[in-house]
Amino acid sequence: MSPSQLRYPILRRNLESAVDCFADQAFQARVWSNPTISTPEGRWDFIEAFEFVVDDLGSADLSGLVGEVLVDQEELILFSELHSALLAVAAIERSGQRLRYDEVSETREWSAVREAAVRLRSALASDDVSR
């Protein structure tokens, strides 16, 4: 299956964009760690990216994403790794406060998010090019 055959190609493009933000350490240092800087067009705010992957895409059975947003089981496995890593970040104790990038950016849980995002970004990009 190619990305153009997916049921929701726009959601895939949104996923690619959010994953790129999770994988891009320079972007995170420049934008997410500085609340006075507006998120550039075409990029995601930290909470919006987080909620898109965890809540919007990850709220149902993840295997249902194959054929809708993801092209195959390999992408599903990589997406599941990112989703699990984000859930681990969400579990960090924050005393009831809303999740903030600057509170999690130096944790090993966030390192796992970035690593999972890099792997998924590579798979998504290669599928877009090769199919």
C-alpha positions in Angstrom: 0.0 0.0 0.0 1.3 3.5 -0.8 0.6 6.6 1.3 -1.7 7.9 -1.5 -3.9 4.9 -1.0 -4.5 5.5 2.7 -8.0 6.4 3.9 -6.8 9.6 5.6 -3.7 10.9 3.8 -4.1 14.3 5.5 -3.8 12.6 9.0 -0.6 11.0 7.7 0.8 14.4 6.6 -0.1 15.8 10.0 1.6 12.8 11.7 4.7 13.3 9.6 4.8 17.0 10.7 4.2 16.2 14.4 6.9 13.4 14.3 9.3 15.8 12.7 8.8 18.2 15.6 9.4 15.4 18.1 12.6 14.4 16.3 14.0 17.8 15.8 16.1 18.8 18.8 17.1 22.1 17.4 13.5 23.1 16.8 12.6 22.0 20.4 15.5 24.1 21.8 14.6 27.1 19.7 10.8 27.1 19.9 9.4 24.7 22.5 11.8 25.7 25.2 11.1 29.4 24.7 7.4 30.2 25.4 7.7 33.7 24.0 8.4 32.4 20.5 5.4 31.6 18.3 5.4 28.2 16.7 6.2 28.7 13.0 3.7 27.9 10.3 3.6 24.2 9.4 5.1 23.2 12.7 3.4 22.0 15.9 3.1 23.5 19.3 4.3 21.0 22.0 0.9 20.3 23.5 -0.8 20.1 20.1 1.7 17.6 18.8 1.5 15.6 21.9 -2.3 15.5 22.0 -2.5 14.7 18.3 -0.4 11.6 18.6 -1.6 10.4 22.0 -5.2 11.4 22.0 -6.3 11.8 18.4 -4.4 8.9 16.8 -3.7 6.8 19.8 -7.1 6.8 21.5 -8.4 3.7 19.7 -6.9 0.3 18.8 -3.6 1.3 17.2 -3.7 -1.5 14.7 -6.7 0.2 13.1 -4.3 2.9 11.9 -2.9 0.6 9.3 -4.6 1.4 6.0 -5.9 4.6 7.4 -2.8 6.6 8.4 0.0 4.0 8.4 0.9 1.8 5.4 2.1 -1.3 7.1 3.0 -3.2 10.3 6.5 -1.8 10.4 5.1 1.7 10.6 2.6 0.5 13.2 5.4 -0.9 15.4 7.4 2.4 15.2 4.2 4.5 15.9 3.5 2.2 18.9 7.0 2.9 20.2 6.5 6.6 19.9 3.0 6.4 21.4 4.3 4.4 24.4 7.2 6.8 24.9 4.8 9.8 24.9 2.6 8.0 27.5 5.7 7.6 29.7 6.4 11.3 29.5 2.7 12.0 30.4 3.1 9.8 33.5 5.9 12.1 34.9 4.7 13.6 38.1 3.7 17.2 37.5 1.6 18.0 40.6 -1.6 18.5 38.6 0.0 21.0 36.2 -0.4 20.9 32.4 2.5 19.1 30.7 5.3 21.5 29.7 8.2 20.8 27.4 10.8 22.5 29.7 9.8 20.1 32.5 10.4 17.0 30.5 13.0 17.9 28.0 16.0 16.7 30.0 14.4 13.4 31.2 15.3 9.9 29.8 11.6 9.5 28.9 11.9 12.5 26.6 15.1 11.0 25.1 13.1 7.9 24.3 10.4 10.1 22.6 13.0 11.8 20.4 14.7 8.5 19.5 11.3 6.8 18.6 10.4 9.9 16.6 13.6 9.8 14.6 13.0 6.1 13.7 9.3 6.7 12.7 10.3 9.8 10.7 12.7 7.8 8.7 10.2 5.1 8.0 7.4 7.6 7.0 9.8 9.4 4.7 11.1 6.3 3.1 7.6 5.0 2.4 6.6 8.4 0.9 9.6 8.2 -1.4 9.6 4.5 -2.3 6.0 4.0 -3.0 
